[in-house]
């Protein structure tokens, strides 16, 4: 059996607690004071798709629309460089597409109006409510699953780690004033799944070692468990980051924020799977007896 070098992860848990507390405090402050920059999906507005004969300069088009009085237009390539997607927030207006087309034709470019979509404020509000409900449901289901598979102390640690990751990811979007739309919401939910997978792997090893290592403190057991899963965690995070970097740089502007949310979430999720969940378990005084079966009032070790 190959010996694994054991790192004293839990020896740094007080510093990790301070680090997490600062990140959470700043994130919550930003979310409560500034809020999120809601995209068209949540705030309501108009989405216009146009096509050019030649590659279009989205920066120039954005400046033209701003000069014409349109507030905060989002102009991005949609597929090919000749296809442009324009998003305008505010109350949907049936004549808005004609006004936009008149501005775009000012440089005598051949512009074709291909599609116009409207999202009303009521639909945007329903999407916000459904998104929040989906997030809370995911956390509740995770807590129930981990409690059944492992133990309640593991469940609390896992849910707090997931909440930690979600709040910090949203806080960074609030601080940086990145647009939050349905693609970013999907990324945040994906972060929940990624972080949960990592936490489950670590928790499984902690449970196994609590049962196998009979003469060790909880801190020693958790340090050994984290050390045994360290390279698996690093390899998973690095390979995932490589894919996300490719999406960010060559995936197009439409999924930039999606990729950013996932990169932030994967980074924070890797950290939380090592420190947050395990630190919460220690704070709840997890020990070997919590993981042994109880039969007629006696603890039974299910290992040979």
GIFEN-V531239 format. One record per residue. N is the residue number from 1. RES is the residue in three letters. PHI is phi as a letter, one per 20 degrees, with the letter a starting at -180 (none if undefined). OMEGA is omega in radians with two decimals (* if undefined). BURIAL is b if it has 16 or more other ideal C-beta (glycine too) atoms within 10 Angstrom, else e. Layout:
N | RES | PHI | OMEGA | BURIAL
N | RES | PHI | OMEGA | BURIAL
//
This chain:
1 | UNK | none | -3.11 | e
2 | UNK | f | 3.12 | e
3 | UNK | e | 3.14 | e
4 | UNK | d | 3.09 | e
5 | UNK | f | -3.10 | e
6 | UNK | e | 3.13 | e
7 | UNK | e | -3.12 | e
8 | UNK | e | -3.13 | e
9 | UNK | f | -3.05 | b
10 | UNK | f | 3.05 | b
11 | UNK | f | 3.14 | e
12 | UNK | d | -3.01 | e
13 | UNK | f | 3.10 | b
14 | UNK | f | 3.09 | e
15 | UNK | f | 3.10 | e
16 | UNK | f | 3.11 | b
17 | UNK | f | 3.10 | e
18 | UNK | f | -3.14 | e
19 | UNK | g | -3.14 | e
20 | UNK | f | -3.13 | b
21 | UNK | f | 3.11 | e
22 | UNK | f | 3.14 | e
23 | UNK | f | 3.14 | b
24 | UNK | f | -3.13 | e
25 | UNK | f | 3.13 | e
26 | UNK | f | -3.13 | e
27 | UNK | f | -3.13 | b
28 | UNK | f | 3.09 | e
29 | UNK | g | -3.12 | e
30 | UNK | f | -3.13 | b
31 | UNK | f | -3.12 | b
32 | UNK | e | -3.09 | e
33 | UNK | e | -3.10 | e
34 | UNK | d | -3.08 | e
35 | UNK | m | 3.12 | e
36 | UNK | d | 3.03 | b
37 | UNK | e | -3.04 | b
38 | UNK | f | 3.11 | b
39 | UNK | f | -3.09 | b
40 | UNK | g | -3.09 | b
41 | UNK | g | -3.07 | b
42 | UNK | d | -3.05 | b
43 | UNK | e | -3.07 | b
44 | UNK | n | -3.14 | b
45 | UNK | q | -3.04 | b
46 | UNK | c | 3.09 | b
47 | UNK | d | -3.04 | b
48 | UNK | c | 3.10 | b
49 | UNK | d | 3.14 | b
50 | UNK | c | 3.13 | b
51 | UNK | c | 3.12 | b
52 | UNK | d | 3.05 | b
53 | UNK | f | 3.13 | e
54 | UNK | c | 3.11 | e
55 | UNK | g | -3.06 | e
56 | UNK | d | 3.08 | b
57 | UNK | e | -3.05 | e
58 | UNK | f | 3.12 | b
59 | UNK | f | 3.11 | e
60 | UNK | f | 3.13 | e
61 | UNK | f | 3.12 | b
62 | UNK | f | 3.11 | b
63 | UNK | f | 3.13 | e
64 | UNK | f | -3.13 | b
65 | UNK | f | 3.11 | b
66 | UNK | f | 3.12 | e
67 | UNK | f | -3.14 | e
68 | UNK | e | 3.06 | e
69 | UNK | o | 3.10 | e
70 | UNK | e | -3.02 | b
71 | UNK | e | 3.04 | e
72 | UNK | l | 3.13 | e
73 | UNK | f | 3.04 | b
74 | UNK | d | -3.09 | b
75 | UNK | c | -3.10 | b
76 | UNK | c | 3.01 | b
77 | UNK | f | -3.13 | b
78 | UNK | c | -3.07 | b
79 | UNK | n | -3.14 | e
80 | UNK | f | -3.14 | e
81 | UNK | f | 3.08 | e
82 | UNK | e | -3.14 | e
83 | UNK | d | -3.07 | b
84 | UNK | c | 3.08 | b
85 | UNK | d | -3.11 | b
86 | UNK | d | 3.11 | b
87 | UNK | d | -3.13 | b
88 | UNK | c | 3.14 | b
89 | UNK | e | -3.13 | b
90 | UNK | p | -3.12 | e
91 | UNK | f | 3.14 | e
92 | UNK | g | -3.11 | b
93 | UNK | c | -3.08 | e
94 | UNK | f | -3.10 | e
95 | UNK | e | -3.06 | e
96 | UNK | f | -3.11 | b
97 | UNK | f | 3.11 | b
98 | UNK | f | 3.12 | e
99 | UNK | f | 3.11 | e
100 | UNK | f | -3.13 | b
101 | UNK | f | 3.11 | b
102 | UNK | f | 3.13 | e
103 | UNK | f | -3.10 | b
104 | UNK | f | -3.14 | b
105 | UNK | e | -3.08 | e
106 | UNK | f | -3.14 | e
107 | UNK | e | 3.13 | e
108 | UNK | m | 3.06 | e
109 | UNK | e | 3.07 | e
110 | UNK | e | -3.08 | e
111 | UNK | d | 3.13 | b
112 | UNK | d | 3.07 | e
113 | UNK | e | -3.05 | e
114 | UNK | d | -3.09 | e
115 | UNK | a | 3.07 | e
116 | UNK | c | 3.10 | b
117 | UNK | c | 3.12 | e
118 | UNK | d | 3.04 | b
119 | UNK | c | -3.11 | b
120 | UNK | f | 3.13 | e
121 | UNK | g | -3.13 | e
122 | UNK | f | 3.11 | e
123 | UNK | f | 3.11 | e
124 | UNK | f | 3.12 | b
125 | UNK | f | 3.10 | e
126 | UNK | f | 3.11 | e
127 | UNK | f | 3.10 | b
128 | UNK | f | -3.13 | b
129 | UNK | f | -3.14 | e
130 | UNK | f | 3.12 | e
131 | UNK | f | 3.10 | b
132 | UNK | f | 3.11 | e
133 | UNK | f | 3.11 | e
134 | UNK | f | 3.12 | e
135 | UNK | f | -3.14 | b
136 | UNK | f | 3.11 | e
137 | UNK | f | 3.13 | e
138 | UNK | f | 3.14 | b
139 | UNK | f | 3.14 | b
140 | UNK | f | 3.14 | e
141 | UNK | f | 3.10 | e
142 | UNK | f | -3.13 | b
143 | UNK | f | 3.13 | b
144 | UNK | f | -3.12 | e
145 | UNK | f | -3.11 | e
146 | UNK | f | 3.12 | b
147 | UNK | f | 3.14 | b
148 | UNK | f | -3.06 | e
149 | UNK | f | -3.08 | e
150 | UNK | d | -3.06 | b
151 | UNK | a | -3.02 | b
152 | UNK | g | -3.14 | e
153 | UNK | f | 3.05 | b
154 | UNK | f | -3.11 | b
155 | UNK | f | 3.13 | b
156 | UNK | f | 3.11 | b
157 | UNK | f | -3.12 | b
158 | UNK | f | -3.11 | b
159 | UNK | f | 3.10 | b
160 | UNK | f | 3.08 | b
161 | UNK | f | 3.12 | b
162 | UNK | f | 3.10 | b
163 | UNK | f | 3.08 | b
164 | UNK | g | -3.11 | b
165 | UNK | f | -3.10 | b
166 | UNK | f | -3.10 | b
167 | UNK | f | -3.12 | b
168 | UNK | f | 3.09 | b
169 | UNK | f | 3.11 | b
170 | UNK | f | 3.13 | b
171 | UNK | f | 3.11 | b
172 | UNK | f | 3.08 | b
173 | UNK | f | 3.11 | b
174 | UNK | f | -3.14 | b
175 | UNK | f | -3.09 | e
176 | UNK | e | -3.13 | e
177 | UNK | m | 3.00 | e
178 | UNK | f | 3.14 | b
179 | UNK | f | 3.13 | b
180 | UNK | d | 3.13 | b
181 | UNK | c | -3.07 | b
182 | UNK | f | 3.12 | e
183 | UNK | f | 3.11 | b
184 | UNK | f | 3.07 | b
185 | UNK | g | 3.09 | b
186 | UNK | f | 3.12 | e
187 | UNK | f | 3.14 | b
188 | UNK | f | 3.09 | b
189 | UNK | f | 3.07 | b
190 | UNK | f | 3.08 | e
191 | UNK | f | 3.09 | b
192 | UNK | g | 3.13 | b
193 | UNK | f | 3.14 | e
194 | UNK | f | -3.10 | b
195 | UNK | f | 3.12 | b
196 | UNK | f | 3.13 | b
197 | UNK | g | 3.13 | e
198 | UNK | f | -3.13 | b
199 | UNK | f | 3.12 | b
200 | UNK | f | 3.13 | b
201 | UNK | f | -3.14 | b
202 | UNK | f | -3.13 | b
203 | UNK | f | 3.13 | b
204 | UNK | f | 3.13 | e
205 | UNK | f | 3.11 | b
206 | UNK | f | 3.12 | b
207 | UNK | f | -3.14 | b
208 | UNK | f | -3.10 | e
209 | UNK | f | 3.07 | b
210 | UNK | f | -3.13 | b
211 | UNK | e | -3.08 | e
212 | UNK | e | -3.06 | e
213 | UNK | e | -2.99 | e
214 | UNK | e | -3.08 | e
215 | UNK | d | 3.12 | e
216 | UNK | b | 3.10 | e
217 | UNK | f | 3.08 | e
218 | UNK | g | 3.12 | b
219 | UNK | f | -3.14 | e
220 | UNK | f | 3.13 | e
221 | UNK | f | -3.12 | b
222 | UNK | f | 3.09 | b
223 | UNK | g | 3.13 | b
224 | UNK | f | 3.14 | b
225 | UNK | f | 3.12 | b
226 | UNK | f | 3.12 | b
227 | UNK | f | 3.14 | b
228 | UNK | f | -3.12 | b
229 | UNK | e | -3.04 | b
230 | UNK | g | -3.06 | b
231 | UNK | f | 3.06 | e
232 | UNK | f | 3.12 | e
233 | UNK | f | -3.13 | b
234 | UNK | f | -3.13 | e
235 | UNK | f | 3.13 | e
236 | UNK | f | -3.11 | b
237 | UNK | f | -3.10 | b
238 | UNK | f | -3.14 | e
239 | UNK | f | 3.09 | e
240 | UNK | f | 3.13 | b
241 | UNK | f | 3.13 | e
242 | UNK | f | 3.10 | e
243 | UNK | f | -3.12 | e
244 | UNK | f | 3.07 | b
245 | UNK | f | 3.09 | e
246 | UNK | f | 3.10 | e
247 | UNK | f | -3.09 | b
248 | UNK | f | -3.02 | b
249 | UNK | e | -3.08 | e
250 | UNK | c | -3.10 | e
251 | UNK | e | -3.14 | e
252 | UNK | n | -3.06 | e
253 | UNK | f | -3.07 | e
254 | UNK | f | -3.11 | e
255 | UNK | d | 3.10 | b
256 | UNK | g | -3.09 | b
257 | UNK | f | 3.06 | b
258 | UNK | g | -3.13 | b
259 | UNK | f | 3.13 | b
260 | UNK | f | -3.13 | b
261 | UNK | f | 3.14 | b
262 | UNK | f | 3.13 | b
263 | UNK | f | 3.10 | b
264 | UNK | f | -3.10 | b
265 | UNK | f | 3.13 | b
266 | UNK | f | 3.13 | b
267 | UNK | f | 3.13 | b
268 | UNK | f | -3.14 | b
269 | UNK | f | 3.09 | b
270 | UNK | f | 3.11 | b
271 | UNK | f | -3.07 | b
272 | UNK | f | 3.13 | b
273 | UNK | f | 3.11 | b
274 | UNK | e | -2.99 | b
275 | UNK | d | -2.96 | b
276 | UNK | f | -3.08 | b
277 | UNK | f | -3.11 | b
278 | UNK | f | 3.13 | b
279 | UNK | f | 3.10 | b
280 | UNK | f | 3.10 | b
281 | UNK | g | 3.13 | b
282 | UNK | f | 3.12 | b
283 | UNK | f | 3.12 | e
284 | UNK | e | 3.09 | e
285 | UNK | m | 3.08 | e
286 | UNK | f | 3.08 | b
287 | UNK | b | -3.04 | e
288 | UNK | f | -3.10 | b
289 | UNK | f | 3.12 | e
290 | UNK | f | -3.01 | b
291 | UNK | d | 3.08 | b
292 | UNK | e | -3.12 | b
293 | UNK | f | 3.10 | e
294 | UNK | d | 3.11 | e
295 | UNK | c | 3.13 | e
296 | UNK | l | 3.06 | e
297 | UNK | n | -3.14 | e
298 | UNK | d | 3.07 | e
299 | UNK | e | -3.13 | e
300 | UNK | c | 3.08 | e
301 | UNK | e | -3.06 | e
302 | UNK | e | 3.08 | e
303 | UNK | e | 3.13 | e
304 | UNK | f | * | e
//
